[in-house]
Amino acid sequence: MKKAITLATELIKQFEGCSLIPYLCPAGFWTIGYGSTVSANGKPVTDLTKPITWSEANSLLLSTIQDVQKQLARVVTIFVTPQQEAALISLIYNIGIGNFRRSTLLKLLNTGQMKQAAEQFLRWNKSQGQTLSGLTQRRKAERAVFLGETP
């Protein structure tokens, strides 16, 4: 069985893609690498951020995933499988820990309502009020991984 970090990395890479130069994401944030809004030096990415290498992009992704995993452990109060953890890491990587903390998904998860929590992934498919097909596909894949299915 794959570890949560490995599964999360695969899931995130599938949907984020990678750019070695700064770009504006659909939500209007400067990003680099695999959708990182913060560069390796901890500063926000801007249009003036220097290009990075593939190795730096992968290091930045792994570092961010490890941070997200720690944040997740602080808010989830029940046991989750590596698949569930990977899906949650991918979601938080995309929506942020603040949004996740306030989510119905987390409330349902922490009360053991796994199937209902899984359905909540599908609600997170909008950016600036607009439904994005890429987010819809990502949420379906995360939901499938969470439920132990193949996306």
C-alpha angles and dihedrals in degrees: 000000000000120000120250093249092053092048092045091049092052092047095048093046090051092060107025101052116197134266121183091200128058116271138171111254121216089266090057100253125132108244140172136191112004096355097300115162092189123059126224091268090060095250123125115265114252135174086268095056110122119248117263135214127247088254091053091048091053092046091050091050093049092047091050093047090051090051091049090049090055092048090049092052089056095056105034110082100184136061115275128188121243088256092052091046091050092051091048092048090052091049094048091045086060105036101028131243093269093060090044093051090056095043130117086223091066093046091052092044094052090052091052096251094138100164092049090046090052091056089056091068088073092061092066097073101107136092118192089348095306123115109235119202091214091057091046090054092046093050091049090052093047090049091051092050090046090054092047093251128128109258 
